[in-house]
């Protein structure tokens, strides 16, 4: 048989449980036609490449990231990060900056909430500094903002404006009046990305080309785009540009997209829109088959939904839907052959999802087909650890966070928020893996920047070491002083690769075409000079593929 390319003398990690290791492969028309030992190559003829023992693995699958949001932030004001502490010092810093940097297009700052030392910033504080121009401060995690009255007015936010998701995504009020502090995506993202719709196609394409170049250089061949809460219009606009690139043969990445809703009242509209998008986005490398919901928020803001109250405040947070609403939604998704992807940080968030799946499965039995993915999973309750595999719910983690998701000694912050027991049992990916649950990996970043935190090799390193050391290719503010407990949750390199390949493909329902090196599948694979299976764990993030193949073609 004539092959387009034959590779021999390689160390191939196939991610195929039926044939995990191989030394040779052959490709034709963008597919693997042979994977095995060199003796089997006698049936093939064509151009032969001897790799001299180099390492090969499947293309990377990043199964939760925010491609479209990154485009919006690419053109947002990068802002000025505030490093002083205390409300007075922070406001003085902002006032000095505004006074010394006159401008007409508004001011943007970044701030860690902890720097306020428990104090509150309200719109009157910002109005006193900047009454005639717009002023916005984004919290470091990106889950809340502070704005002055000018921004509230332009967006039509008044005391009578209803909260998108009361108790989860809302406008903070005092004595019935909005304060200018806004929590969570459905409420804040339309303000953060309000300039996105004014971008030209050329600007959107330029940002996407930067992201594509990152994917090509790092060997990311498939992504699940997790969408934008509160801004599906901009999300669809970027999808449109990706679809056009694909039609022109300029998209060397497979993109699975989604439609985002934030509450039960949006379910019917969400289903209609998702079905429309499924029909409109169906090119070779651009698909939309998934509904996305932010079930809860984040721990630092106490919007993450917890089974037991936080240690520092008598709150548990809430979920966007209850278990009965999830069960009803799942039945509708099942009928339409659509999937569900969920932001679940706290243990109550994943529990309500598991409860909903259990109810739907009980009613639908063997006809249940929805792929349900719970992403992030910062805190899990002991009672729920074996329910993922029993109910077929996929667990998606962002392993780059498993050093504690902040620099220094993160356990100290999490102990304040969660108490010692829960703080010492975060990101329990290995425990879930060992139950037999399907675990996939992702980068979950929202801003392009230098793409350092988008790297799958950073995820692999931190997933294995539970720390971000001086040797780690990561931003300095993420460096930690010791591994993050529990150390029993460290993963092996084989598990990291499987989670970034075949498990991600199974999450997206594309395992028949992608995710492993096997005959009949798309020839997406990476070649490394170094054997990743024996590489040093600390500093692993510096690895990069020498050659990247997508659909049988070398693209880097």
Backbone torsions as a table, in degrees:
resi	resn	phi	psi	omega
1	UNK	NA	134.8	178.0
2	UNK	-79.2	128.6	177.9
3	UNK	-115.6	152.6	177.8
4	UNK	-73.4	-34.9	179.8
5	UNK	-154.4	140.2	177.6
6	UNK	-123.7	132.5	178.3
7	UNK	-120.5	131.7	179.3
8	UNK	-130.2	168.5	175.4
9	UNK	56.3	49.2	178.0
10	UNK	-122.9	159.6	171.2
11	UNK	-104.4	104.2	-170.9
12	UNK	-106.9	118.1	170.6
13	UNK	-92.9	106.2	-168.1
14	UNK	-82.2	-22.4	-170.9
15	UNK	62.3	19.3	177.4
16	UNK	-108.7	111.9	-174.2
17	UNK	-62.7	-22.5	-179.8
18	UNK	-79.9	-21.3	-179.3
19	UNK	-152.9	72.4	-169.4
20	UNK	-66.4	-28.9	-177.5
21	UNK	-125.0	142.3	176.6
22	UNK	-147.7	170.8	179.3
23	UNK	-128.2	-4.5	-177.1
24	UNK	-151.1	154.2	175.7
25	UNK	-153.0	160.7	175.8
26	UNK	-136.3	146.3	-177.4
27	UNK	-126.9	147.2	173.9
28	UNK	-152.8	132.6	178.1
29	UNK	53.0	40.2	175.1
30	UNK	80.7	5.4	-178.5
31	UNK	-122.1	154.1	167.9
32	UNK	-74.1	129.7	175.3
33	UNK	-109.7	-15.0	176.4
34	UNK	-151.5	136.7	172.3
35	UNK	-141.8	121.8	-178.2
36	UNK	174.1	-146.5	178.1
37	UNK	-91.8	173.3	-173.7
38	UNK	-71.7	-22.8	179.8
39	UNK	-61.8	-33.8	-178.4
40	UNK	-72.0	-11.1	179.6
41	UNK	-72.0	-10.7	-178.2
42	UNK	-63.2	-18.4	179.6
43	UNK	-86.3	-0.1	-174.1
44	UNK	-126.4	148.8	174.2
45	UNK	-134.2	151.6	-177.7
46	UNK	149.7	-173.5	-179.8
47	UNK	-64.2	126.4	-176.6
48	UNK	-110.2	132.7	175.3
49	UNK	-116.2	122.8	176.0
50	UNK	-94.2	115.4	-175.2
51	UNK	-88.6	-1.5	175.8
52	UNK	58.8	34.5	176.2
53	UNK	87.4	8.9	179.5
54	UNK	-65.6	159.3	-173.8
55	UNK	-91.1	135.9	177.6
56	UNK	-125.6	139.0	173.7
57	UNK	-141.1	165.5	177.5
58	UNK	-66.7	162.8	174.6
59	UNK	-60.6	148.7	-177.4
60	UNK	-73.2	140.8	172.7
61	UNK	-117.2	113.8	176.9
62	UNK	-97.7	104.1	-166.0
63	UNK	-98.0	21.6	166.5
64	UNK	-168.9	104.2	178.0
65	UNK	-152.2	166.5	-174.0
66	UNK	-117.6	79.5	-179.1
67	UNK	-64.6	-47.7	-174.7
68	UNK	-69.7	-38.2	177.7
69	UNK	-63.8	-36.3	177.8
70	UNK	-60.7	-35.2	176.4
71	UNK	-62.4	-45.9	-179.7
72	UNK	-60.8	-43.9	-179.4
73	UNK	-73.6	-18.1	178.7
74	UNK	-62.0	-28.7	-177.9
75	UNK	-110.0	4.2	174.8
76	UNK	-77.7	155.2	174.8
77	UNK	-57.4	124.5	-179.1
78	UNK	-63.6	-18.7	174.1
79	UNK	78.5	171.8	178.0
80	UNK	-119.1	122.4	-176.9
81	UNK	-86.2	131.7	-176.3
82	UNK	-91.0	123.8	-176.6
83	UNK	-113.9	-3.3	175.8
84	UNK	-83.0	171.8	-177.1
85	UNK	-130.0	154.8	-177.7
86	UNK	94.2	138.7	-174.8
87	UNK	-59.3	-46.9	-178.2
88	UNK	-60.7	-46.3	-179.2
89	UNK	-63.1	-39.3	-180.0
90	UNK	-65.4	-47.1	179.8
91	UNK	-66.0	-35.9	176.7
92	UNK	-64.4	-40.3	178.7
93	UNK	-61.8	-46.5	-180.0
94	UNK	-62.6	-43.9	-179.0
95	UNK	-62.2	-42.8	178.4
96	UNK	-62.7	-41.6	-179.3
97	UNK	-65.0	-45.2	-179.6
98	UNK	-62.6	-41.9	-178.8
99	UNK	-65.9	-36.9	-175.6
100	UNK	-92.1	-5.6	-178.9
101	UNK	-133.3	70.3	-179.1
102	UNK	-62.8	134.7	179.4
103	UNK	-155.5	165.0	-175.9
104	UNK	-111.2	-8.5	-173.1
105	UNK	-106.1	21.2	174.0
106	UNK	91.6	167.7	-177.2
107	UNK	-125.1	144.0	-176.3
108	UNK	-133.5	128.4	179.9
109	UNK	-130.2	159.7	174.5
110	UNK	-121.7	144.3	-173.5
111	UNK	-152.4	134.6	169.1
112	UNK	-79.9	127.1	-178.2
113	UNK	-54.3	-36.7	-176.1
114	UNK	-61.1	-21.1	-179.3
115	UNK	-71.1	-14.3	177.3
116	UNK	-80.0	-10.2	179.5
117	UNK	52.7	39.7	176.9
118	UNK	89.6	-9.1	179.5
119	UNK	-77.3	167.4	-179.1
120	UNK	-118.9	138.8	171.0
121	UNK	-101.9	132.3	178.1
122	UNK	-123.0	167.2	-174.4
123	UNK	-60.2	-31.5	179.8
124	UNK	-63.6	-34.3	176.1
125	UNK	-62.1	-42.8	-177.9
126	UNK	-76.9	-33.5	177.5
127	UNK	-63.4	-36.0	-179.8
128	UNK	-64.8	-29.9	179.2
129	UNK	-85.3	-40.9	-171.0
130	UNK	-140.3	76.1	-176.4
131	UNK	-77.6	-24.0	-170.8
132	UNK	-111.5	8.9	179.1
133	UNK	-143.3	163.3	-179.3
134	UNK	-81.7	142.9	179.7
135	UNK	-139.6	129.4	-178.1
136	UNK	-134.7	137.5	172.4
137	UNK	-120.9	127.8	176.8
138	UNK	-104.1	135.0	175.8
139	UNK	-69.8	149.4	-168.0
140	UNK	-57.2	-34.9	179.9
141	UNK	-77.8	-13.2	-178.6
142	UNK	81.5	13.5	-177.9
143	UNK	-101.4	-0.4	175.7
144	UNK	-156.2	159.2	179.5
145	UNK	-141.0	160.9	169.1
146	UNK	-120.7	134.2	-179.7
147	UNK	-135.2	158.1	176.7
148	UNK	-90.5	179.3	-174.3
149	UNK	-64.8	-31.0	-179.1
150	UNK	-61.7	-41.8	178.6
151	UNK	-69.4	-40.5	177.0
152	UNK	-59.2	-43.3	-178.6
153	UNK	-64.4	-44.4	-177.5
154	UNK	-64.0	-31.6	-179.5
155	UNK	-94.3	5.7	175.4
156	UNK	67.6	28.4	-179.9
157	UNK	-93.3	116.9	-179.1
158	UNK	-125.1	-178.7	177.7
159	UNK	-61.9	-23.6	-177.6
160	UNK	-92.9	-3.0	-179.4
161	UNK	-68.6	124.6	-179.6
162	UNK	-70.2	147.8	175.7
163	UNK	-71.5	136.4	177.2
164	UNK	-56.2	-46.0	177.0
165	UNK	-138.6	90.9	-175.6
166	UNK	-50.2	129.6	180.0
167	UNK	86.6	-10.9	179.3
168	UNK	-125.3	-60.4	176.3
169	UNK	-117.6	110.0	-166.9
170	UNK	-157.8	167.6	175.5
171	UNK	-97.2	116.1	-178.2
172	UNK	-63.3	132.9	-178.1
173	UNK	-122.6	152.7	174.0
174	UNK	-134.7	120.8	-176.0
175	UNK	54.5	36.4	177.0
176	UNK	84.6	-0.2	-177.6
177	UNK	-110.4	138.0	177.5
178	UNK	-65.9	140.0	-175.8
179	UNK	-98.3	-13.0	-174.2
180	UNK	95.3	-6.5	173.9
181	UNK	-93.4	128.4	-172.7
182	UNK	-129.3	131.3	-174.9
183	UNK	-108.9	133.8	166.5
184	UNK	69.9	159.4	-163.0
185	UNK	-54.4	-47.7	-175.0
186	UNK	-59.8	-28.7	179.6
187	UNK	-92.7	-36.9	-171.4
188	UNK	-93.8	-33.2	-173.2
189	UNK	-61.7	-39.9	177.3
190	UNK	-57.4	-27.0	176.6
191	UNK	-82.2	-45.1	-178.9
192	UNK	-60.5	-37.8	-175.8
193	UNK	-109.6	29.1	-173.5
194	UNK	-68.5	-14.5	178.5
195	UNK	-93.9	-1.4	-175.1
196	UNK	-62.5	-40.1	-176.2
197	UNK	-70.5	-14.1	178.3
198	UNK	-88.1	-3.8	178.8
199	UNK	-68.8	143.9	175.4
200	UNK	-80.0	163.2	175.7
201	UNK	-58.4	-36.4	-179.3
202	UNK	-64.8	-38.5	178.4
203	UNK	-68.2	-44.2	177.7
204	UNK	-60.6	-46.1	-179.0
205	UNK	-62.1	-38.2	-179.4
206	UNK	-63.1	-41.3	177.3
207	UNK	-65.7	-45.0	180.0
208	UNK	-62.4	-34.5	178.0
209	UNK	-65.4	-35.6	175.9
210	UNK	-63.9	-43.6	178.7
211	UNK	-65.8	-42.5	178.7
212	UNK	-60.8	-41.4	178.8
213	UNK	-61.4	-40.0	175.5
214	UNK	-60.3	-46.3	-178.8
215	UNK	-60.9	-44.4	-179.2
216	UNK	-62.7	-44.4	-178.0
217	UNK	-68.1	-32.1	-175.0
218	UNK	-100.1	-4.5	177.0
219	UNK	79.5	25.6	175.7
220	UNK	-83.5	113.0	-174.3
221	UNK	-105.0	-16.6	-179.6
222	UNK	-142.4	139.6	172.5
223	UNK	-136.0	149.9	164.0
224	UNK	-103.4	116.9	176.4
225	UNK	-84.2	120.2	-172.9
226	UNK	-87.9	9.5	167.6
227	UNK	77.4	-174.4	-176.3
228	UNK	-130.4	116.4	177.4
229	UNK	-67.1	134.1	175.8
230	UNK	77.5	3.7	-176.2
231	UNK	-148.6	54.0	178.9
232	UNK	-63.7	-24.9	-179.5
233	UNK	-64.3	-47.0	178.5
234	UNK	-67.4	-39.3	178.6
235	UNK	-56.0	-47.3	-179.0
236	UNK	-66.7	-34.1	178.9
237	UNK	-61.0	-43.7	179.1
238	UNK	-68.0	-38.9	175.4
239	UNK	-57.3	-37.6	179.0
240	UNK	-61.5	-38.5	178.4
241	UNK	-70.4	-38.5	176.0
242	UNK	-62.5	-41.5	178.4
243	UNK	-62.2	-41.0	179.4
244	UNK	-65.4	-40.8	175.9
245	UNK	-60.1	-41.2	-179.5
246	UNK	-65.0	-41.2	178.4
247	UNK	-61.7	-29.4	-179.9
248	UNK	-90.2	3.4	-179.5
249	UNK	73.5	28.1	-175.4
250	UNK	-117.3	23.9	-179.9
251	UNK	-124.2	87.3	-179.7
252	UNK	-83.4	36.7	178.0
253	UNK	-143.7	137.5	174.8
254	UNK	-87.5	124.5	-176.3
255	UNK	-115.8	121.5	171.6
256	UNK	-104.9	120.4	-176.6
257	UNK	-104.8	-173.3	-177.0
258	UNK	-152.9	171.9	169.2
259	UNK	-120.5	135.9	-172.7
260	UNK	-105.7	132.1	168.0
261	UNK	-123.5	164.0	-174.7
262	UNK	-123.0	-8.5	-176.6
263	UNK	-156.9	168.4	-178.9
264	UNK	-63.8	-32.6	-177.7
265	UNK	-68.7	-12.7	179.9
266	UNK	-97.3	2.9	-173.1
267	UNK	-60.7	-51.2	-175.6
268	UNK	-62.5	-45.0	177.3
269	UNK	-62.8	-41.6	-179.8
270	UNK	-61.0	-41.5	178.8
271	UNK	-65.6	-41.9	178.3
272	UNK	-62.0	-45.9	-177.7
273	UNK	-68.0	-38.5	179.6
274	UNK	-64.8	-40.8	177.6
275	UNK	-64.7	-37.5	176.6
276	UNK	-63.8	-46.1	-179.3
277	UNK	-64.4	-36.2	178.0
278	UNK	-59.6	-38.3	179.3
279	UNK	-74.6	-36.4	-174.3
280	UNK	-82.9	-24.9	-178.6
281	UNK	-116.9	88.1	-175.9
282	UNK	-146.2	48.2	174.2
283	UNK	-89.4	-179.1	-173.8
284	UNK	-57.7	-40.0	-174.2
285	UNK	-119.9	15.9	-179.3
286	UNK	-137.3	113.0	-177.9
287	UNK	-133.6	154.7	173.9
288	UNK	-137.4	112.4	-176.7
289	UNK	-136.3	8.4	-166.5
290	UNK	-129.5	137.6	170.8
291	UNK	-93.9	135.5	-178.5
292	UNK	-117.7	136.6	177.9
293	UNK	-134.1	134.4	170.0
294	UNK	-85.7	98.1	-175.3
295	UNK	-70.2	-36.2	176.5
296	UNK	-144.3	-162.7	-175.5
297	UNK	-116.1	-116.7	-174.9
298	UNK	-138.8	153.8	-173.7
299	UNK	-68.7	-38.8	-175.7
300	UNK	-61.5	-29.2	179.8
301	UNK	-96.5	1.6	-176.6
302	UNK	62.3	23.9	174.2
303	UNK	-97.3	-9.8	170.0
304	UNK	-66.6	133.8	-174.7
305	UNK	-84.8	122.1	-174.7
306	UNK	-116.4	145.2	175.6
307	UNK	-66.6	-45.5	176.3
308	UNK	-108.9	151.8	-177.0
309	UNK	-59.0	155.6	171.9
310	UNK	-58.5	157.8	-178.6
311	UNK	-75.8	-27.5	-173.8
312	UNK	-100.4	-17.0	177.5
313	UNK	-141.2	149.8	-178.5
314	UNK	-81.9	60.3	-179.3
315	UNK	-128.5	153.7	172.5
316	UNK	-119.5	-11.6	-173.6
317	UNK	74.8	170.1	-179.4
318	UNK	-129.2	168.5	175.8
319	UNK	-109.9	152.7	-176.6
320	UNK	-66.4	-32.4	177.3
321	UNK	-132.2	154.8	172.7
322	UNK	-94.6	176.9	-172.9
323	UNK	-65.4	-35.2	178.2
324	UNK	-66.1	-39.5	178.3
325	UNK	-66.9	-37.8	176.3
326	UNK	-64.8	-42.0	-179.8
327	UNK	-61.4	-43.1	178.8
328	UNK	-65.2	-42.1	177.9
329	UNK	-61.3	-43.7	-178.6
330	UNK	-62.4	-37.1	177.8
331	UNK	-64.4	-38.0	179.0
332	UNK	-71.1	-40.9	176.7
333	UNK	-63.2	-39.7	-179.9
334	UNK	-61.6	-40.7	179.4
335	UNK	-63.9	-35.2	-177.2
336	UNK	-93.0	-0.4	-178.7
337	UNK	58.6	48.5	178.3
338	UNK	-117.7	162.5	-176.5
339	UNK	-113.5	170.6	-175.1
340	UNK	-132.6	130.6	179.2
341	UNK	-126.5	135.7	-167.3
342	UNK	-134.3	134.5	170.1
343	UNK	-81.8	114.2	-177.2
344	UNK	-136.8	102.7	-178.4
345	UNK	-95.2	-51.2	-177.6
346	UNK	-87.0	163.9	-176.9
347	UNK	-69.1	-26.1	176.5
348	UNK	-73.2	-28.4	178.7
349	UNK	-67.9	-48.4	178.9
350	UNK	-70.0	-31.3	179.3
351	UNK	-64.8	-42.8	-179.0
352	UNK	-65.6	-32.8	175.6
353	UNK	-66.7	-47.5	179.4
354	UNK	-60.8	-41.0	178.3
355	UNK	-62.7	-42.6	179.2
356	UNK	-64.2	-41.8	177.9
357	UNK	-63.4	-42.4	-180.0
358	UNK	-60.4	-42.9	179.1
359	UNK	-64.7	-45.0	-179.0
360	UNK	-66.0	-41.7	179.6
361	UNK	-65.1	-36.8	179.7
362	UNK	-61.9	-37.6	-178.9
363	UNK	-80.8	-39.6	-173.6
364	UNK	-90.6	-21.8	179.2
365	UNK	61.7	-136.9	-175.9
366	UNK	-69.7	-10.2	179.6
367	UNK	-80.9	-6.6	-179.7
368	UNK	-69.5	123.1	-175.3
369	UNK	-128.4	-1.2	-174.8
370	UNK	-67.7	129.9	171.6
371	UNK	-84.5	114.5	-177.8
372	UNK	-108.6	122.8	-179.5
373	UNK	-119.6	124.5	173.9
374	UNK	-102.0	118.2	-174.0
375	UNK	-103.6	150.4	172.3
376	UNK	90.4	-68.7	170.4
377	UNK	53.5	54.1	-179.7
378	UNK	-64.7	-42.4	-178.5
379	UNK	-130.1	129.7	178.3
380	UNK	-125.3	141.2	178.6
381	UNK	-81.9	141.5	-179.5
382	UNK	-53.2	-38.5	-175.0
383	UNK	-67.9	-14.6	-175.9
384	UNK	-105.3	-2.8	-170.9
385	UNK	-64.1	-33.2	-179.7
386	UNK	-93.8	2.3	-177.0
387	UNK	-81.1	-24.1	179.7
388	UNK	-60.7	-51.5	-178.7
389	UNK	-68.6	-37.7	-179.9
390	UNK	-63.7	-36.5	-175.8
391	UNK	-99.2	-3.5	179.2
392	UNK	73.1	24.1	177.9
393	UNK	-86.2	130.5	-177.6
394	UNK	-83.7	136.0	179.4
395	UNK	-103.3	116.1	179.9
396	UNK	-110.2	121.2	-179.9
397	UNK	-113.3	156.8	172.1
398	UNK	-109.7	91.1	-168.4
399	UNK	-65.4	-21.1	177.1
400	UNK	-62.3	-18.9	177.9
401	UNK	-84.4	-9.3	-168.7
402	UNK	-76.6	7.1	168.2
403	UNK	-92.2	4.3	177.6
404	UNK	117.1	-8.9	174.7
405	UNK	68.2	8.2	169.0
406	UNK	-146.0	162.9	-178.8
407	UNK	-79.8	-177.2	176.2
408	UNK	72.6	-123.5	-179.2
409	UNK	-121.8	81.4	-169.7
410	UNK	-64.0	-24.3	-177.7
411	UNK	-56.1	-29.1	-177.8
412	UNK	-65.5	-41.5	177.6
413	UNK	-67.5	-45.5	-176.5
414	UNK	-67.0	-28.9	175.3
415	UNK	-66.6	-36.6	177.1
416	UNK	-64.4	-43.3	-175.8
417	UNK	-77.9	-39.1	-169.0
418	UNK	-113.9	-14.8	-170.7
419	UNK	86.6	163.9	-171.2
420	UNK	-64.4	-42.9	-174.4
421	UNK	-64.7	-51.3	-178.2
422	UNK	-69.1	-36.6	179.6
423	UNK	-64.4	-25.9	-179.6
424	UNK	-91.8	7.6	-179.2
425	UNK	-138.1	47.6	179.5
426	UNK	-97.1	157.2	176.0
427	UNK	53.1	62.0	-172.8
428	UNK	-89.7	60.0	-175.5
429	UNK	-71.5	-40.1	-178.7
430	UNK	-66.3	-39.9	178.1
431	UNK	-60.3	-44.9	178.2
432	UNK	-65.8	-42.4	179.0
433	UNK	-56.2	-44.9	-175.7
434	UNK	-70.7	-17.3	174.4
435	UNK	-74.7	-14.3	-175.6
436	UNK	99.7	1.2	177.9
437	UNK	-66.3	151.7	174.7
438	UNK	-79.1	119.5	-179.1
439	UNK	-116.8	129.0	177.4
440	UNK	-123.5	162.5	-175.5
441	UNK	-117.3	157.3	-179.8
442	UNK	-157.1	170.7	178.9
443	UNK	-104.4	-24.7	178.4
444	UNK	39.8	54.4	173.6
445	UNK	-104.0	157.8	-176.4
446	UNK	-119.6	-9.6	-176.0
447	UNK	-131.3	133.4	-174.7
448	UNK	-67.2	-58.9	-178.1
449	UNK	51.8	-129.0	177.5
450	UNK	-96.3	7.3	178.0
451	UNK	64.1	9.9	-177.0
452	UNK	-58.9	-40.9	-177.0
453	UNK	-83.4	-2.3	174.7
454	UNK	-86.6	-8.1	-171.1
455	UNK	-68.0	126.2	175.1
456	UNK	-66.0	-24.0	-179.5
457	UNK	-76.0	-28.5	169.3
458	UNK	-64.8	-45.5	177.0
459	UNK	-58.5	-42.2	179.8
460	UNK	-63.5	-44.5	-178.5
461	UNK	-61.9	-51.9	-176.3
462	UNK	-68.3	-33.5	174.9
463	UNK	-60.2	-32.7	-179.8
464	UNK	-85.5	-32.7	-171.4
465	UNK	-106.0	-21.6	-175.9
466	UNK	60.5	28.4	174.1
467	UNK	-152.9	163.8	175.8
468	UNK	-122.0	95.4	-170.8
469	UNK	-89.7	-179.0	177.3
470	UNK	-64.8	-21.7	178.6
471	UNK	-83.6	-11.6	-174.7
472	UNK	-78.0	135.6	176.2
473	UNK	-79.6	85.4	-175.4
474	UNK	-152.7	160.7	176.6
475	UNK	-57.8	145.5	-176.2
476	UNK	-58.8	-35.7	-176.3
477	UNK	-70.7	-9.1	176.7
478	UNK	-92.8	-8.7	-175.9
479	UNK	-66.0	136.3	-178.7
480	UNK	-115.9	163.5	-173.6
481	UNK	-96.4	-13.5	-179.3
482	UNK	-159.8	161.3	177.6
483	UNK	-62.4	148.7	-179.1
484	UNK	-89.2	129.8	-179.8
485	UNK	-75.2	158.1	-3.2
486	UNK	-82.3	136.6	-178.4
487	UNK	-66.9	-17.7	177.4
488	UNK	-68.2	-10.4	179.6
489	UNK	-91.4	5.2	175.3
490	UNK	-63.8	142.4	179.8
491	UNK	-105.2	160.2	173.9
492	UNK	-87.4	164.5	178.4
493	UNK	-64.7	-36.3	177.7
494	UNK	-61.3	-42.0	179.2
495	UNK	-67.6	-36.7	177.9
496	UNK	-64.8	-43.4	-179.7
497	UNK	-65.8	-42.6	179.3
498	UNK	-61.7	-40.4	179.3
499	UNK	-67.6	-28.1	179.0
500	UNK	-91.2	2.8	-177.6
501	UNK	-131.3	-94.4	-172.0
502	UNK	-64.4	-35.4	-179.9
503	UNK	-67.7	-37.9	175.3
504	UNK	-64.1	-38.6	177.6
505	UNK	-63.4	-40.7	178.3
506	UNK	-65.4	-38.7	177.0
507	UNK	-57.1	-41.2	-176.2
508	UNK	-90.0	-1.9	178.4
509	UNK	72.9	26.1	-178.2
510	UNK	-118.6	22.2	-174.9
511	UNK	-67.3	-16.5	176.8
512	UNK	-75.3	-16.0	-178.3
513	UNK	-118.7	-25.9	-172.4
514	UNK	-139.1	171.4	173.7
515	UNK	99.6	-17.6	177.7
516	UNK	-151.2	163.5	179.2
517	UNK	-97.0	100.7	-176.6
518	UNK	-150.4	150.0	-179.5
519	UNK	-57.7	133.2	179.8
520	UNK	97.5	-15.5	-178.9
521	UNK	-91.8	162.5	176.8
522	UNK	-58.8	137.6	-177.3
523	UNK	-83.3	69.1	173.8
524	UNK	-102.0	114.5	-178.9
525	UNK	-157.5	163.2	-175.6
526	UNK	-124.3	144.1	177.4
527	UNK	-116.3	128.7	179.5
528	UNK	-120.1	144.3	172.2
529	UNK	-68.1	-33.9	-175.3
530	UNK	-99.8	143.3	175.2
531	UNK	-75.8	108.3	-176.7
532	UNK	-65.4	-25.3	-177.6
533	UNK	-69.7	-21.6	-179.0
534	UNK	-118.4	6.7	-177.3
535	UNK	-70.3	152.7	176.2
536	UNK	-60.9	136.6	-178.8
537	UNK	-72.3	-46.9	179.1
538	UNK	-73.3	121.5	-174.5
539	UNK	92.4	3.5	-179.5
540	UNK	-57.8	-27.2	-176.6
541	UNK	-63.4	-13.2	178.9
542	UNK	-82.8	-7.3	179.3
543	UNK	-65.9	145.1	176.0
544	UNK	-146.6	144.6	178.4
545	UNK	-71.5	145.1	175.4
546	UNK	-77.0	-43.2	-179.9
547	UNK	-130.5	141.6	180.0
548	UNK	-126.6	123.1	179.1
549	UNK	-112.8	134.3	176.7
550	UNK	-131.7	117.3	-176.7
551	UNK	60.9	35.6	177.4
552	UNK	81.5	-2.7	-179.6
553	UNK	-110.1	136.2	175.7
554	UNK	-73.1	123.1	-172.4
555	UNK	-112.0	-9.1	179.5
556	UNK	-103.0	NA	NA
